[in-house]
Amino acid sequence: MEWKELFDNVPVIQNEESKMIMEYDRFYDLVINNNKQSENDGDIDAFIGTANVIAAIRNRPFRIEERMKIKANWVKLTGKLKELYEAVKREDAEDGIIKKYEELSDFIKTSIQKEGASTPNAATLKLAASILRDYLSSIASESDLDDLLRFLKNNKLITEDEYTNVQREKNPFLKSHFLFLTIKEKYDEYEKDEKSESCHSLPWKILVFFRGKDFVEIESNLICNKNIILTGAPGTGKTHLAKKVAAFMITGNSDFENLSANDKAKFDKQCKFVQFHPSYDYTDFVEGLRPRLSQDQSAHNNIDSSHSTGSVTESQVNQSAVGSKRGSDNNYIVFDRMDGIFKSFCKDAINEKKLEIKNRESESETQIDNCQLEPFVFIIDEINRGEISKIFGELFFSIDPGYRGEKGKVDTQYQKLITDTNDPFKNGFYVPENVYVIGTMNDIDRSVESMDFAFRRRFAFYDVEASIDMLYTIKDIDIQTIKKLQEKMESLNKEIVKEKYGLSSAYQIGGAYFKKFENYSEKAQEKAFEALWNNHLKGLLYEYFRGLPKKEIDGYLKDLKEAYDK
């Protein structure tokens, strides 16, 4: 990819641009010009709280008790910010500027946070970026900075040496400055006649472009609602997108296929994936009885002891063949109550919270309640293909965002078989606050009609539209071929929604289908396009019209093929 092509695809001016600049100007007045608004706590909250447009959505916000300390130390804090600003304006040596930034960071660490806490780099950088919009990018989260650097390297917009050198510094301030300078230099060449100050926020817009606007909105909606279902046409990358969002929430890196060893271990622990199907049920998802072989005769002779041990015999489940023997091994079949995948996952999330509380024993209960717990993300692929009521059972209540935590506690179907006093669900099951659920489903699946309103009310829904973004992830294909593939995708999808077919935008075909072009990249271009149509697109389109007279289907497919061939 070339810089010009990138700038052509990234909108430089967006609707929120004027609002963002207005917010910057207001904070600039607060700090640099010592405007009287600095006496207004509301103005201070606007920049140290969670809701602002100063920088990336992944900023680590200051906690409540930290914000109180910031207000108490506001004069000293703004003094440190002003010193940093003046060092930049004087064009001091880089070491001198970094020293001022580190002084600001140390001040926050010693005066704002409790002793021994690590400096909140994102929040510190956010304050610095708010007064240095001609020096830093608006991205404050170090993980976001790393993501953008990685995207630029992978697309050969910066060299391997540039990437290695800036990463070696391990300083988010320097990374932000490098991105600002690099992108501004290229953008000034691109927009020779009109210089724009939007280079400050342009890195964030480029990051959104690489991730896709869906990524940003889905993560935001998931954090707010706890549960979300991604809907859309076939092949729009819903499952891939769900995994990217999960990886980003857990590790700060959305590239789940190329995580470091430590991040991969964390991702595997805090993200679970399951695909629903017609045979999936409550015993798989929540809890149920599972058979095993045992040589302990008491396990099948003593019904009372089976309740106390959490095991029941075959005779209790089916009044036949009490404790059946298995050949010469004399093994008996017994049934144990076993946690399903979701209940087990929720236990892991609770144990993580207990560990966090243990590590914060010196803090007040209020501080512990406000601590940011590690997110656990549960992905349910093809959620509509399962019989929802049979799978979730009484979890319809506790999975509701309004009843998360112990206030949403319910007795499960096998509650009385739980005898372990250390089991966090001994007195009832609930879904922890730090568990997030992402479901995916195709709009056009017939099974969608079986989802009742009680279930729909508990989930936010986000429509993932057919997008060309995925085409730019195809490997070893030149940009001209990708452009041609993009034209075919847009032409075919435009044809699909014509009134004569009776289809809606839910039937448009997503980039995942067109990405299969890479399977035929060794063929001549036209033969590869033909193979893509015959092996992947034609069959899907035929299913859309199944049930119609063959002659009518053939006519529709002919017209669609002509649109594809344009």
Number of C-alpha atoms within 10 A of each C-alpha: 13 11 18 13 11 14 17 11 11 16 12 15 13 11 7 10 14 11 13 16 18 12 18 20 13 19 24 18 16 20 23 16 12 14 13 9 15 20 13 10 10 11 14 18 16 15 21 21 16 16 11 14 17 23 23 21 19 21 22 18 19 19 16 15 14 17 19 14 14 22 18 13 16 17 14 15 18 19 15 22 23 20 17 23 22 15 18 19 13 9 11 12 11 11 9 14 21 18 14 20 22 16 16 24 20 15 17 24 18 14 16 22 20 13 9 8 10 13 16 18 18 24 24 26 25 27 20 24 25 25 23 21 19 18 22 27 31 28 32 31 25 21 19 22 23 19 20 21 24 16 18 21 17 13 14 13 17 16 13 13 10 13 17 12 12 19 15 10 11 11 13 21 26 16 24 26 18 19 24 23 17 14 20 23 12 15 19 14 13 16 12 9 8 8 13 14 12 20 27 26 23 24 24 21 23 21 22 16 18 20 21 17 14 20 19 17 11 23 19 14 15 22 15 12 16 22 22 25 27 26 21 25 23 24 21 25 21 27 20 12 20 27 23 20 26 29 25 21 20 22 21 18 20 22 17 18 10 10 16 12 9 9 17 17 11 15 22 12 15 24 20 18 17 15 15 19 14 10 10 16 21 19 20 18 20 24 21 18 19 16 16 13 16 19 16 14 14 14 23 24 15 12 15 11 14 20 17 14 15 18 24 27 25 20 18 14 11 9 9 10 10 16 23 17 15 13 7 6 10 15 17 23 25 27 24 18 20 21 19 17 17 19 19 14 21 24 19 17 24 20 12 18 20 13 11 16 18 11 11 14 10 10 11 9 12 10 15 18 10 11 15 13 18 16 19 26 30 24 23 20 21 23 23 25 21 19 19 20 16 13 19 19 15 18 20 14 20 21 26 18 18 14 16 19 18 15 11 19 20 18 15 18 14 16 16 14 18 19 14 12 9 7 11 14 20 15 16 16 23 25 28 21 21 20 25 22 21 26 26 25 23 24 19 16 13 10 16 15 10 12 16 11 8 11 15 12 10 19 21 18 19 17 18 24 21 24 20 22 16 21 23 17 13 15 10 8 14 10 15 9 12 19 14 13 20 20 17 19 25 20 17 21 20 15 20 24 16 12 9 9 13 9 15 13 16 20 20 25 25 27 23 19 20 24 20 17 23 16 11 15 16 11 12 9 13 10 13 18 20 17 17 20 19 12 11 15 17 15 12 15 18 16 10 14 18 10 9 11 9 12 8 11 18 14 11 17 16 13 14 19 19 12 19 22 16 10
